[in-house]
């Protein structure tokens, strides 16, 4: 997450970071952060990964529940710049 903030800051400056934060709050992206990244940090895997909707005003947000943690796609780690830990 910090890498993304740094990238936005380099491209758009501090004002761009503020605008990106406001937009993320408007679109409710903080849920993805809370429900995925923090769980990856605490448990090593996203316990209930989600896929944000294409159209935030009309499409539903989809959450996935996996019985086998090994079946969770690597994309949920990669989108935060992380790699799956061995054995997970």
N, C-alpha and C positions, 0 to 999 in steps of 0.2 A: 504494500500500500504506500509506504514512504517513497518508493521508487517512482510511483505514478505521480505523487504530489510533486516530487522534484522535477520530473519531466514537464508537467504542466507549468510549473513555476519558471523553468528555463524557457519554455515556448511562449508563455503568455504573461509572465511576471506575477507579482503578488496579487494584483487585481484579478488576474485570470484564475488563480487558486481560489480566491474568494468566490468568484462567479461559479466555478466548478463545484465548490462545496454547497452553495445555495441551490444549484440545479440538482445535485445529488439528494439533498433534503426534499426538494419539491417532488422528485420522482420516487422518493422513498427507497433509495439505494442503500441506505444505512442498514436495512434489514439483511441484505446479503453479507455485509461486513460483519454484523453481529452474529448471524446464523451460520456463517461459514468460516471466515478467517479466524475469529476468536476460538471457535471449536477446533480448528486445525492446530492452533497454537497450544491449546489446553490438552487435547486428546490425540492429536496426530492425524485426525481425519475429520472431514465435514460430516457431522452426524445426519444432517438433513439438508443436502445441497439443493439449490434452487436454480431455476433458469429464468432470468428476468424476461418480461414480455417484450415483444417487438414494439407494440403500441401501448404505452403505459396508460393511456386514457381508456382503452377498450379491451385489451387482451388480459387474460388472467395470469398471475404469477404461478408457476408450476414448481412444486416441491417434490423431491424424490426421497424415498425411504428404501434403503438397501438392507436385505437380510444378511448378506455377505459383504463385509467391508472391502474385500478384494475386488468386488464388482463395481465399486465406485470409479467412474472414469477419471483419468489423470487430469483432465481439463479443469477440474475444480481446484487442484493445487496450482496448475500452471497459470491460471488467471490472476493469481496473487504473487507470481514469481517464485513459487515454491516447488519442491519436488516431494513426491510421496516417500515417506520413511520406509526403510526396509522392514518387511514383515507386516505392512499395513495394506 
